[in-house]
Amino acid sequence: MTDQVQNAPAPRSPLLTEILPRSYRIAFALVVFAAFLTQAKFIPTIDNNLGPFEVVGMALIGAFLLSPRTRRPLILNPANRAMLAILLVAAISLLNIDADRLGAGLINLAIQLFLVLFLVTLFNVQSQYRVSPERILGLTALALLVVGPWIIVAGLNAQDLVQDVGPFRNRAHMASYMLTAFWIVLMYSQWPRTGWFHRVAAYGGVAMTLYAVAVAGRRSVYLSLVIGLAALGAAVLASSHGRRVRLIVAGLFVVGLIYVMYNYGPRYLPQLGFFQDRVGMIDDRLGSALAVSEEEAAEKSFFALQREGVRHAFTAHPLLGIGWGGFAKSQYSPTGHEVHSTPLRFLAETGLVGLTLYALFMMAVLRSVWISYLAMRNTAYNNSYMVLAVGFSSLTVSYAYNRHITERTFWLLMAVIFAAELFAARVRAAQQLLAEESPPVETSSLAPGAVDDPRHRLPTSHPWPSPSRSA
């Protein structure tokens, strides 16, 4: 089957791609590793990070956009278009920003411009070159085998109840970053035809992310994780496709590790005692989310106070908001901090227009992951695509509490989603090409009583033509 796909004539497939050059492979590896170095700053005097991720990202963007080999015009998928519209509205919203917040607003706009360019570059690189999701998944797992022990050692050296966060800026960053990374490496653990080393790296990455999430103490992240695992379990039971045993093994590993950390971990690490205490406070997080009045908010948590500030900002400028990046340290912020909830940030700083565009962006991404899953559920990639679809859906719970639009691992997740979408399209094209060129299967050649069930067919891991046939 692989030979037939590789030797297919060039004019028959619209999805021909080139081999990813070595320079891009190195850039992808550096981007993945740099995504976790949120504490590294090249300009320490500014609040917003300008670190390795931004430097490598700009190098990747510049190299691709300026290369004479880059295909033009560039392709914009629905998520790209939504992000470009968000960038435009964020720029217009600065007309409403307070004068003393204009500098912060321009910095936030520049960050958003970088992320939009990064997103467009990601999709077009993966459209032009052969970038299997497996590459990004594997690189993330390897990065976590470095970042995870770093976090554990930092905690041991601290000898304190609250975990030292290692390469991250703070506990909130570590929790949300590692929750996203958890779903990425769990997807990798289900990728078919991976060797024992890659499987060990995947489960090692899963363990590292779970430990980091546990000791971070972020209750909204706990809630998102529990919802995601429950939804994944329900999806496995309801699905008639894929390899259930492999997913069940992964589920038992995850649940077992959480159980051990919760019940036995505090005996050995004080940070896991902190995890145990924070789990008992999840109901407080739910209560703060349900507080409806200003009086209740005053008695509740940071999140409820921020919500009241957002309400005042929205009342002042309902259409275009108070200006992108204008909430922190403004008269509307009762805590002095920026809005942590991504949807509420869009509502406060870009108004109804920005919130609508953000909703369209999220819907475009959700549609992409679920359509890709439905397209691949009859293949050996069913498990991985199921994890991606359920994982991204459950992450929206975390996004309701935590900022993610500038989170570096969110953009890694977007790279995985784009790669998964394009990979699924290429698998479908390869299968259609084979169906057109292969003679029909004679039922008499099957064993007596055998059924040619398409669910048992395994598409090639690399559904692309040979280099000599590349466009």
Secondary structure, DSSP 8 states (H G I E B T S, - for coil): -HHHHHT--GGG-TT--B---HHHHHHHHHHHHHTT-TT--SSTTSSS---HHHHHHHHHHHHHHH-TTS-SS----HHHHHHHHHHHHHHHHGGGS-GGGHHHHHHHHHHHHHHHHHHHHHHHHHHHB---HHHHHHHHHHHHHHHHHHHHHHHHHH-SSS---TTSSSHHHHHHHHHHHHHHHHHHHT-TT--HHHHHHHHHHHHHHHHHHHHHT-HHHHHHHHHHHHHHHHHHHH--SS-HHHHHHHHHHHHHHHHHHHHTGGGT-HHHHHHHHHHTTHHHHHHHHH--SHHHHHHS-HHHHHHHHHHHHHHH-TTT-S-TT-STTSTT-SSSS---SHHHHHHHHHHHHHHHHHHHHHHHHHHHHHHHHHHHTTSTTHHHHHHHHHHHHHHHHHHTTS--TT-HHHHHHHHHHHHHHHHHHHHHHHHHHHHHHS----GGGS-TT----GGG----SS-S--GGG--
